[in-house]
Amino acid sequence: MTRRRRGPSVLILAPTRELANQIQADITDLGQFTPIRSITVFGGVSLRGQIQGLRKKPEIVVACPGRLLDLHSQNAIDLSGIHTLVIDEADQMFDMGFMPDVRRIIANLPEDRQTLLFSATMPPEIRKLANTVLRKPKVVDVGHSKVVSTIEHELYPVSQNLKMSLLQHVLKDEDFRSAIIFMRTKHRALRTGRQLQTAGFNAVALQGNMSQSQRDRAMQGFRSGQYNILVATDIAARGIDVANISHVINFDFPNTPDQYIHRIGRTGRAEQSGKAFTFITPEDEVAVRALEKKLGRTVQRCVLPNFAELPDLAEPAQAAGGPARGQRKQQPARATGAAVSPLERAQERLGQQRPQQRRPKSHGGFQQSRGKDSRARHRKHAAHAAT
């Protein structure tokens, strides 16, 4: 308020569009009775509207690095007046994926400025990188890298193909209100969201390949309660603040312990209780030990009785009664009275891998002609279709 000037004087960098929008909403609330103006700039939307907004000389710019550099290269934004730089989720912003862009942005800022870094985790190697852009920094730790005591942690050992059955069981629990379900890939997030919708759950997917309008509708619908399940990649793990999330479910185990801390931080906020459930397969055991070392304690392993008996959410072809793509029909049931383990039941559900088909013999580079047989089969199929 006391150092207002024409043009941007505060620059806030964020790694995701969702976080940039959330920061902008907070700035709008805090500054609604002041003349201070702010704008967000990020990819996925038209440059023209952002260029027009920057011509109004807002004092605060909330930006994702890539789009900010695009605008700067077109002389659409003047960074010479920046006196405060804020880097949110600093550990991710100083990771090698963002670091080149961050360095280019800092090179265009005045040296005489204040720089603020915020993050729930700050590994030593990332802090060393951060110190390259700071001068005699003051460090303030408020529960740094610690998981709040209001979150209940549970690990659920489960085979990969039974995860959907287990997920249904958890979502039908009487303590469930709303959840973020974290997936490792964009495709899995989109597919799982659709499967949950088909099964009658009020779910929506959020992943990076969606258009900005789709991402905005998904987040707004989750915030407003239109959806109570958000199936997302790690773009929702950083800084997203939504009230009354009762569960965070790691459908896929996080890549690092720090990623786990960011994910589960979406629940148990503002001193409310929350539950963090993580599905683990035998392949995750090494990562589980690393997580428990980070947390400083052993995490309880839980087994829900009879969850394997729930119907699995299958691919559309399988749901319609046929085998899923790439799978064979189930083998005949074994003799009555034979013991069936959950693993054997899962293997029977998946079926054995389809054997590789043999190619027809060829002579001189050309396949043998089977014209008569093919025409006979065609006539037979045509007659059958006619009936």
N, C-alpha and C positions, 0 to 999 in steps of 0.2 A: 504493500500500500504506500510505503514511503519512498520507494525507488521505482515508481512506475515510469515507463518510457515507451516510445512508439516502437513496436516490434517485440519479438520474443526476448524475454530476459530469463525465463526458466524453461529448461528442457528436461523432460522426464522420459527415459527410455524403458521400454517393457518388451519382453520376448514374444508375447502373443497378443492378438487382436482383442481377445476377451478380457485380458488383464488391462489393456489400454483403455477399453471402454469403461471398465469398472473404476479405474482411476479418474477418468473424465467425469463420471457420474458423481464421485465424491467431491471433486473440485467444484462442480456446478452447485452442489448442495452447500458447500462451505462458503462459496463466494456469491451466493444469490443476491445479497444485499450490498454488493460492492460493484464498482465499475470494471473489475478485472475480467478479462475474457480469455477463454482457452479453446483449444482445438485438438482433435486427434488426427493423426495421419498414419495410415498403414495400408498394406496392399490388399488386393481383392476387391477394391472399389475404384471408381473413376478418379483419375488425377484432377480432372477439371474442377470438381467441387472443392477439393482440398486446396487447389491453387487459389480459387476465389475466396475461400475462408482465410487463407494466409494474407491476402491483400488487405484485410481488415486490421492487420497488425495486432494479433492477439498477444497477450503478455506471456501466456503459458502454452507450451506445445507438448503434447503427449504423443510419443511416436514409437513405431517399430523401426529398427535400424535400416532395413532395406529400402522402404519407401522414403524415409527421410533423406537418404543419400540420393535417390532419384530426384527428389524435389530440389535438393541443393545443387545437383549437377545442371538443372534447368534454371538456376538462379531464382527459384520461386520462394526461397526462404533465406533470410539473412541470420547467420549464427554469430555475428560479431558482437552482438549485445548480450549474449548469454552470461549471466553472473552466477547462476546456480544450475548445476547438472545433477540430476537424480537418476541413478541406475537401479531399477528394481529387479529383484531376482538376480542379484549380481553374480552369483556362482554360475548360473546358466549363461548370463551375458558375457562372462569372461571365459567361457568354454571356447574351444577352438572353432566351433561352428559360427559363433557370433563375433569372436575377437577381432578378425580383420575389419569388419564393418565398424565396430566400436572404436578401434584405433583411428580409422579414417574420420569418424565424426569428431573425436577428441582433438585431432590435428587441426580442425577448422574452428575450434572454440578458443576464446581468450585464455591466456595462461592465468590471469588474475581472476579466479572464480572459486566458488565453493563447490566441492563434489561430495555427494552423499551416496553411499551404497547400502542397499537393504537386501537381506536374504535370511531365510531360516537355517540354511546350511552354508558353510564356507570352508571347504577342504583346504588344507595347507598349501597345496600347489596352486589353487585358485587365488588364495590370499596373496601369494607371492606375485602373481600377475596383477592383481588389483593394486598392489603397492607401487607398481611401475607408473601408475597414473595419479598417485596420491603423494602429497608432501606432508610429512609428520602427522599422519592421521590419528584421530582419537577413535578408540574402539569402544562401542557400547554393546555389551552382551545382555540380552534379556531372554533368558531361557534358550540360549543359543544351542541349536542342534539337539534339543531335548524334546521328547514327546510328552505332551501334557498328560496329567494323571487322570483326566476325565475320560480317556479313551481306553476301551477294553479290547485287547488284542487276542486273536485266535487264529490258529493255523488249521486248515482242513486238508489232510492227505486224501487225494482222489486221483483216479486215473483220468487221462486227458478227455476221453470220450464220455465220461460221466459228469463232467463239470456243469453241463447245462441242467442236468437233473438236480444236482446239488444247489445250483443257483435258484431254481424254482422253489426248492424247499426253504431256502433262507428268505426269499422274498415273500413267502406266505406266512412267515413268523408273526406272531401277534405283536411283537415289539417293533416291527418294521413300520417306518413312516415314509422315509425317502432315502434314496441311495445314489451314489456315483459308483458305477462299475467300470474299472479301469482295464483296458485291453492293450495288448502290445502293438497291434497294427491297425491301420485305418480300415482295412477290409474286414477284419474281425469285429471291429466296433460297429460298423454299418450292418453287417450280417446279424450280429447278436441283437442289436436293437430291433431289427425287423422280426427276428424269431420271437422275441419277447412280446412284441405287438401282436403277432399271430396267436400267441398263447393267451392273450387277454390282459397282458400287463400294460400299464400306462407308461410306456417307455419312449424315449427319443434318443437318437444317436448324435454325437458331436465329434467330428474328425476333420482333419486338415483339407481333405479334398472337396468338402462342401463349399458352396458359394457363400459369400459373406452374409447375404440375406438369410440363407438357410441356417448358418451358424447363429445369427442374431435371434432368429425365431426359436431355435432350440434352447438357447440360454434363457431367453425371456420366458418361454413356456415353463422351463424348470424353476426359475425364480418365482414365478407367479403361482406355481402349484398346478398348472395345467397338466404337467407331467411330474410324476414323483420318482421316476427312474431316469438317470442320465447315463448312457453308455458312451464312454469317451476314451480317447487316447490321452497321453500325458499333457495335451494342451490345456486340460482342465485341472492339472495337478498344481499349477503355480498361481497362488494368490487369489484364486476364485473364492469369493465369500458369499455363500448362500445359507440363509438361516434354516435351522431345524433339519439338517441332514443327519439321520439317525445311523446310517451305515455307509462305510466305504468298503467296497468289495474288490479285492485284487484278483480278478479272474485269471490274469496272467501275472506271474511273479515279477516285481519290478527289477530293473537291470542293476540297480545299486541300492545300498541302504539309505543313502540320502534321498533317492527317488521315493522310497517307501515313506520317509518322513514327510515329504511334500504331499504325497497322495493322501495319507491318512489325516493330514492337517485340515482337510475339508470338513471333518466332523469333530465333535467335541469342542466347538468354538464357543467363546463367551461363557465359559464355565458350564456349558451344557454337557451332558454325557453323550458318548458316541461309541460305536463298535467298528472295529477294523478287522474284517475277515479276509484271509488270504488263502487261496486254493494252491496247494503245493503238490507236485508230482515227484517221483523219485529223482528226476533230473535236477530238481531245485534244491537238493539237500545241501550242497556246498554253499549256495547263496543264502540259504536259511541260517547256516552257522555264522556267516558274515553279518547277517542282520542281527542275530542274537548278541553277537559281540558288540555291535554298534549300540544296541539298546541296553547292554549290560545285564541281561537276564535271559532266562529261557522263556520262550513263548509257548503257551499252552496249546497242545494239539487236541483237536476235538474230532469225534466221529459221530455223525448223526445216524441213528439206527434206521434201516429200511429206506434210506434216501435213494438207493439204487433201484428200488422198485417203481419209482416215479417214471412216467413216460418221458422219454427224451424228446427235446425239441429237435426235429430232424430237418434235413433239407426238404424243399417242396416236393420233390419226386418221392421221397420216402414217406412224407406225411400223407401223400395221396394213395399209399398202399404199395408202391413199388420200391425197389432198392434204390439207395442214394447213388448218385453218379459215381462211377468208378468202383462200386461195390457189387458183390454177388449176393444172390438170395441166400438167406440163412440156411445152414445145414439142418437136416432133420434132427429133432430133439433126441437126446440120449435116453437110455432105458429108464423107466420109472424107478424112482428111489435113489438114483445116483446123485451124489453130492455135487452141487454146483457152486463154485466160489464166485464172488463178485467179478474177479478178473476174467474167469472163464465166460461168465455171462456177457461181459463187455466184449470179449473177443468174438463170441457168437453173434452179438449184435452187429459188430463191424463186418464180420465175415472175413474169409481169407482173401489175400490179394489176388486179383484177377490174373490168371496166367497169360503170358505174352502170346498173342496170336501168331500162328505160323503163316508166312507169306506163301502164296501159291508158287509152284515151280515155274521157272521161265526158261526159254530157249532163245539164245541169241539176243538177250536183253529185252525180250517181249514176253509177257505173261501168256501162259497157255490159254487158248480160247475155250471158254466154257459157255458159249453162246446158247447152245441148245438147253443146257441145264438152267441157265439164267432165265430164258424165255419161259420155260416150263414153270419155274417158281413164280415168275411174274403173273402168269395166267392163273395159277392156283391162288395167289394172294388176292388178285382182282376178283375172282369168284367168291372168295371168302368175304371180302369187303362188301360185295353186292348183296350178300345174304344178310 
